[in-house]
Amino acid sequence: MFGLLRLLLIMLVIQTIAYAALSFYSRGIRRRKLEDWWDEKGKTGNKEAFVERGLHVYDNSFRRKLILGVYIVPWVAIGALIYIVNYM
């Protein structure tokens, strides 16, 4: 029982680290794309406000929520494997 608990705790810690890393990476990529788009179009005005508005839209997007799959997919895979091994 303690082995299973330790495995689950370690898995949760690894998933949290992966989620944080993917979130920071994805947000950085989005920021860079917004800044590159601004420079490419030769816009005038407040570039930082434009980037912040774009990041706010990104924070509420479906793509951002897909990163939560880091938590969901491994648990579903483990559950499916347990079911297949024990009941099929």
N, C-alpha and C positions, 0 to 999 in steps of 0.2 A: 504494500500500500504506500509506504514512504517512497519507494522507487518511482511509482507512478506520479505521486505528488511532486517529486523533484523534477521529473521529466516535464510535467506540465508547467511548472514554474520557470524552468530554463527556456522552454519553448515560448512562453509568454514574454520573457525578457528579450529574447532574440527577435521576436516579432515586433516588439516595441521599438527596438533599435532600427530594424529595417524600415518600419513605418516612418520614423523620424527622418532617416536618411533619404528615403524616397520623397517625402514631403518637401524637405529643403531643396533637394535636387530639382524637383518638378517646378517649384516656385521660382528658383533661380533661372531655369530655362525659360519660363514664361516671362520673367522680367527682362531677360536678354532679348527675347523676340519682340516685346513691346518697344524696347529702346531702339532696336534695329529698325523696326517698322517706322518709328518716329523719324529717325535719321534718314532713312531711305526716301520717305515722302517729303522731306524738307519742311516739316511743319514748323510753325512759329507759336510761341506761347510758353506755357509752363509745362515742361517735359515731365517733371516729377509728379505733378498732379495727374497728368495723363496716365503715367505708369501706375500710380496708386489706384486710380479708378479701374484700370485694366486688371490689376491684381485683386481688387475687391470683387469684380465680376468672376474672376477665376476661382476665388475662394468659395463662391456659391455654385460653382459649376458641377456637372455630373462627373467630369473627368477627375476632379479633385476627390470626389467621393469613391471613385474606383480604387484609389490607393488603399482604402479600408479592406480590400480583398486580401491584403497581407495577413489580416487576422482571420478572415472567414475561410479562404480556400484550404489552408492546411488542416483545419479542424474537420471540414467536410471530407477531405481526402482520407484522413485517419478514420473517420466514422464509416466511410464506404469500404475501406480495407477491412476493418473489423467485421462489418456485416458480411462481406464476401467470404472472408476466411471462415467465419463461424456458421453461416447459414446457407451457403451454396455448395 
